[in-house]
């Protein structure tokens, strides 16, 4: 666990780091406006989307906080993500706000016709996507002939286990037995209480608080449980391996235990949380691996795994891997029919963090037209359909079991086929604009605005 004294300085540095991208966005808009004379509302949407991509890339990449996710709890408003992705929703939001700001600026300059045109365009841009989204959801809900609501088609049944174990107990050897017994107890309850056959049981990230490869007796207990219940278990756990060079590599892993009592495959988390799970940039500067900030220092996995043999194939997203759209999209390319997200959000406490994290996962369903099931240690565990509608969910910080149908996938969406094409377009546009601005000399500086001058003018908006 990260040392407590690191947390507050770390949050301050994170705020400063993320604020840097907003500053870069402002610089791009200002340079293009001054040198090329283009309106802000034409430049800002592309610039913002390109900056969100930059913020989300590399070892420090973090799409958390991107504007499009603000709409995650409004299914009607997010259907456009099936075409343009979450990043495209950000583009849309900035475009609408830029148009409305331009309308206000023109109105204050007494240029009422131009203000009216921008206001009309802005309102139309607000209305059209949710109108289309509502129509898409109505089509999904209507039976082919009667037009009556219909159940979401399913491809299996799942049980999600939320044990609600605090970190100070989970990783304390004194409480290890009770932690594991609580997990097994909830699992048996899920199987015994459900009247329909469960095809897959899902445990959260690092549900087993020990290195399974190094604990043969405890591993045997896991295998025997799956065999006794007659139900496969996807279990999150730490794993350790001895390399041929004598080094030990550790992984944040998820393994599929078959009803026969054998592990059929294992996925190792590829996107590790910077500073929490691994010090970044060790590939360039190996000495960074010697710094001890209390991080887990896992070894990143190298390949995605599509699990099959227990019903429809699925891909696993461990913890904040659910916020990387392209990572999830590759699972669909590789044959997965739904996504499983396992996580441990306990360290967020009773903040907005667990809710935001769950919201980000919802967008993956809409983008790809796939169902998503999510098991979280302390919540939020949930089942999401391919339209981003939450079919079942838990509350935070309660031991709970969620059972339900696994939603069937839709035909591949445009986003699933084309990927993040809006971001690519935005990056190309910004590069071209900056190149054009670079080779054009700076014109005469505009006079600074003064609140004493009436009416104020906003040239070029």
N, C-alpha and C positions, 0 to 999 in steps of 0.2 A: 504494500500500500504506500502511496506517495506520502512523504513526510508532511505533517500538518503545517509546519512553518513555511512550506513552499506554496501553499494554496493561494494566499492573498497576493503575494508578489506575482505569482503566476497569472492570476486573473487580471492584474493590472497590465502586465506585459501583453497578455492576449488582447485586451481592449485596445492597447496602443498599436499592436500589430494589425488587427482588423481595421482599425481606423485609418491606417495607411492606405488601404485600398479605396476608401471613400475619397481620400485626398487625391489619389491618382485619377479617379473618375472626374473629379472637379477640374483637375489640370487638363485632362484630355478635352473636356467640353470647352474650357476657356481658350486653349490654344487653337482649336478648330474654329471657334466662334470669331476670335480676333483676326486670324490669318486668312480664313476662307469666307468669313461672313455668313456662314450657315446658321440657320435658326437652331436654338437650343433643342426644340422639340423634335428636330430631325436627327440630332446627334446623340442626345442623352440616352434613348433606349438602346442603341447599339453599344454605346460606351459602357453603360451599366452592365449589360449582359456579358460583354467581353471581360469586364473586371470581376464579375462573379465567377467566370470560368478560371481566371488567373488565381483568384483566392482559393479555388477548389482543387488546384493542381499541385503536384509535387508532394514531397514528404510531409509538408505542413498543410496540405490541402484540407479545406474544411467548408463544405457547402452549407453548413449550419448557418441559419440566419438569412439565407437567400429569400428575396421578397416573395417568390411564388409560393412558398410554404405557408405563408400567412392565410391562404385560402383553403388549407387542407381539410378543415372541418365543414366545408361547404361543398357537398358533392356536385351541385349544379354548376358551380363556378370553376371546378377543376377538370371538367371533362375535356377541355382543350389540351390538357397534358398528354392525351392519347395521340395528339398530332404534333405538338411543339415541345413536349416535355415540361418539367418544372421550370427550366431556364426560360422557356418561351413565355410562361406565365409572368415571370419577372419582367421580360421585355414589354409585355402587354401593360402591366401595372405602371411602369415608368412612362410608357407612351401616353397613357390616359392622363396621368398626372401632369406631364409636360404640356399636353394640349390644353388642359384646364388652366394651368398657370399662364400659358400664353394668352388664353382668352381674357383672363383677369388683367394682364398687362396691357393688352390692346384696349380694353374697356377704360382703364385708368388713363390711357393716352387719348381717350375720346375717339378712338378709331372703331366705331361701333359695328360696322359691317364686318371687318376682319375679326373682331371679337366674337360676333355671332357665328361666323363660319367655323372658327376653332371650337367654340362651345358645342355646336351641333355635331361636329366630327368627334369630339371627345365623348359626348353622351352616346353617340352611336357605337363607338368603340367599347364603351362600358356595357351596353345592352346586348350586343350581338352574341358574344361568347356564352353568357348564361342562358340566353334563349335557345341556342343550339344545344347546350348542355342539358337543359330541361327536356328538350325533344328527344335527346339520346336516352335519357333515363326513362322517359315514358315508353319508348320503343322497347327498352329492356324489360319493363314491368308488364307489358301487355301480352296476353296470350295470343297466339296467331289468329284466332277467329273471333273470340268473344271480346277481346280488349280488356279483360279482367286481369288483376294482378296475378303474377305467377311466382312460384318459388324459384330461387336461384338454383340452376342445375349444379349437381355435385359430382365429384369423382372419387369420393371416399369420405371417411370420417376420422376426426382427429381429437385427441385429448391434450390440452395444454396445462402443464403443471406450474403453478406459481407458489413456491414454498415460503416466500417472505422471510428470508434469513438475513440477519444483520451481518455486516462484514466482520465485526469484532468477534462474533461467534463462529462464523463460517470458516475462518482461517485459524481459529484457535484449536490446537489439537485436543484440548480438554473437552470441547463440545462437538468434536467431529462425528462421533457415533450418533449423537442425538440429531445432528443436522441431517445425516444420511437417513436415519430412521424416519424422520419427518417427511423426507422426499419420497421414500418408498411407501409410506402410509398414504400420502395423497395419491400416489400412482394407483395403488390397489383400490382406493375409493373411487377413482375415476372409472376403472374397468368394471367394478362391481355395481356401480350405481347407474351405468348407462345401459339402456335396454337394447341398443343396437350395437353391432360389432364395431369396435374401434380398430381402424387400420394402422394408426400411428400415434404413439405417445411422444410428446416433445417436452424435454426438460430445458431449463434456461442455460445460459452461458455459465461455464464453470460450476455447474450444479453439484458435481462431485469435487470436493475441495482437497484433492490429492492427485498425485501423478499416477494415473491408472496403470501404466506400464511397469511402475516400480512397486506396485501393491498387488501382488497376484491374488491374495485371498479376497481383497475388496473387489477386485475386478471379477473374480468368480461369482461374487454375490450379485453383481450387475447382470452377468450372463444368465445366471440361474433365475433371476427375477423375470427377465424377458421370456424365458422358456416356460416358467410356471404360469405366467399370465397369458401366454400364447399370443403376445402382441409385440411388434417391433417397438424399440425405444430409440429415439434420437437423443443422445445424451451429450451435454456440454461438459468438458473436463480439461484439465491441464495434461499435457503429455510430454514425455522426455525421451530422447533417443541418444544413443552413443554412436558417434560417427566413426568411420574407419580410421580417422586421424586421432581418435581418442577424446575428441571434444564432445561435450554434452549440449544438445540443442533442445530447447523447450518450446512448446507450441500451445497456443490457445486453440483447442480443437473441439470438433464435434464428430462423434462416431455413431454409426447406425448399427444397433444390436438387433439381430434377427430373432424371430420367435424360436428358431432352432438353437439359440444360445451362442451364436457366433457373430463377431463384428465383421460386417460385409464391406465397410469402407470408412474412411476418415477424411474430413476436411479440416485444413489448418488455416486459421485466419490470415488473410493476406494484407489487409489494411489495418495496421496497428495504430492505436491512439498515440500520437506523439507525446513523449515525456511520461505518459501514464503506463504505456505498455512497452515502449522502446524509445531510447534516445535517437532522434533522427540523424541523418547524414553520416551514419557510421560507414557506409560504403566509401565515402570520400575521406573521412577522418576517423579511422578505426579507434583512435584513443578515446573517442567520446563514449565508447562502450564501457569504459572504466569508471565513469561518473555514476555515483549512486544517489539518486534522488528519491529512492523508495519505489521506483518503477518495477514492473514485473520482468522486463527485459526478455520478452518472448522473441523467438525467431519467426520472421514472417513466412507464411506458406507460399508456395510457388505456383499452384494451379487450382482452378475451380474443380469441384467434384459434383456431378449430377448423380444423386442417389436413386437407384432403381431396385426392382425386385420385391418391393412391398407396396405395389399399386403404382399409381402414376408417378413418373420421375419428378424429383424436386431438387432445387438448389438451396443452399444454406447461406444466409448472411449473418455473420456473428457481430453483435453489438452495432457499432456505428458504421459498419459496412452497408447498412441499409440506407445511408444518406448519399451513397455514390451510385448515381443512375446508370452509368455505363457498366459498372461492375454487375449490377443486377440484370441489365439488358443482355449481357453475354450468356447468362444462364438460359435465357429463352432461345438464343441462337444455338445453344448446345443441347436442346431437347427438353429442358425442364417444363413442366406443366403448371407448377405453382412454386411459390417461394416460402421458405421457412426462415424466420428471423428469431434468433435467440439472443438474449441480452441480460445484463445485470445493471440496472439503473439505480441501485440502492444508494450509491454515493452522491446522487443528485439531491437526496433528501426530499422534503416536501416543497420543492421549488417548481418552476415552470419546465425544468429540464426534462423530466420523464414524459410530460405531455407533448412537448416539442419533438422529442425523439420519436415518439409514436406517430406524430403527424407526418414527419418526413417519410416514414415507411409507407404511409398510405399512398403517397404520390407514386411509389414504384408500381403499385397495382394498376393505377390508371394509365400510366405510361405504357405498360407492357400488355395490358389486358389480361392480367393473371391474378388469381387469388393469392392472398398472403396470410399465413398464420404466424402468430408471434407469441413466444413464451418469454416472460420477463420475471426475474427473481422476485421483485417487489412490485411489479406492475409497470406499465400497462400491458397485460396480455390480451390478445384480441384475434378475431377472424375478420378479414377484409375481403370483399368481393372485387371483381375486376373493374368495377366502376368507382372504387374508393369508398364504398359504403361499409360501415362497421356493423357486422352482423351480430357480434357478441364481444363483450369486453369485461375486464375486471376493474375494480377500484384499486387505488394505490395502497400499498402497505397492508395487505391482507393475504392470508393463506387462502388460495382458491384453486378451483379446477374449472376449466372451460372445455366443454365438449360441443362439437358441432360438425356440420358438413364442410368439406373442402370445396370451395367454389370451382367450377369448371372454367378453363380458360376460354377467352374469346379468340377469334381469328387474329393473327398478328396485327397490331396497330401500325399506323404510319410511323410513329416514333420507334416502335420495335424494329421496323424494317430499315429506317433511314438513320436512326440515332439522333444525336444532338445537332441537327442541321441548323437550327436557329442560332446556336452559339457559334458554329463555324461561320455562318454568314456574318454575324456581328463582328467576329474577330477580323475577318477579311475587310469589312467596311472600315473598321477603326484603323487598321494598318494602312489602308489606302488613303484615308483622310489625313492621318498623321504624316505620311510621306508627302502628300500634296502640301500640307501646311509647312513642313520642314523646308521645302524648296521655294516657298513664297515669302518674300520679305514682310516684316511687320509693318502694318500701316499706321496711320496716325492714331495715337491713343484716344479713346473716347473720354470725354470729361466725366469725372466721378459724379455719381448721382448725389443729390442733396435733398434732404427732407424739407428744405426751405423753398425749393423750387416747385411751382405748381403750374400745370400738372406735371407729374413725373413722366419721363419717357424711358422706354425700354427698346432701344433700337435693335431691329433684327430678330425680335422674339416671334 
